[in-house]
Amino acid sequence: MKRIKYSDYYKKRSVLIDNGRTVKDEYIYTGDYFRFKNDEKQVTRSKAQILAIALFSLILYISGGFIDTGGSHVFYVLLPFVFAFLPLAFMLIAAFQFSLKHGDFTVFDYERIWLRLKRTSIAVIYLTGMSMLGEIIFSITHFSRISIIKESGYLLCCSVIVFLAVILMKIHSKTICLRESNDFK
């Protein structure tokens, strides 16, 4: 069984094996399933697009972190950028899991993969946007001490990450996942 949180979605059944000498407990999933309304070709394309976007976003994040801007030494620019790593990492993990998952989603899979993609995209947009806002404020207030090229490069990386997260949410909303009841209940 996956977790205690999802134990209501499983039913324990005892089965006799070895001519009735041994009892084996097996757990049968009784919760609802989540199926895609779209055709298989579109779902496969969505899987590839989401994985590519998540991977490219993480690469941009790492490259943006290597740019030594003046704002990267200020907490109101640095903290949102650093905190954006965790949602980006979870987005990439969920994208890999989504690309490897075939068939129906259980409730656990739906929350762990499908909802995580949406939630992490929102977090990435928020945190990277806050870092961009901090960088713009820093650039305006310290205009004489900054390198325009470095600051522009950092802002470009952050804005592309936000743009890719918005595209990921668009793809996520176009790929429709519907709840269907389990007949085994």
Phi, psi and omega in degrees: 000145187290299184210163177293326180303327184257016183292337178292342182270004180235150179236133180273133180226132179265135182233135177275132176231171182055054178056036175086007181274330185238140177254129179242130177268132174231149181253131182245132181286126181242001181282179180286158175251156176242123182239151178276135179282332182288161177287164187298325181295318180290324178294319178297319177295319178296320178300314180293319180294316181294319178295317180296318180296316181295318180293315180293325177296318179293322177296317177296322179298314180295317179293324175294330178288336179278349178282121183272087179265164176292327180290340181287355176259005182248136187297324184285352171260317187287316185299311178298325179293317179293318180292341178287347181296316183298311176299324177295319178295317178294327176296317179293320178297314180295324178294320176296316179296321178294320180290334180269344184280129176238147178087203185279154174266138167276177179298320179298313179296320180300314180287322184285329184249298191290311180289328179296324178299317180290314183295319180290328176296317178297318180295321179295317178299314182295308185291318179291323175297320177296321177294320177296316179298317176297321178294320178294317178297316179297318181296323179289316183283335181239045187298326184284340184254008185253160172261115184300322183294315180294316181296320179293322177297318178296314179296325177295315178300314181295319181291326177291323177297316178297316179299317179293324177293324176293319177297319178300320178293325176296314178298318179300319182285334178281336177270104190269125180244118185248147177277134175229141184286151179273131181282349185281344184309000000 
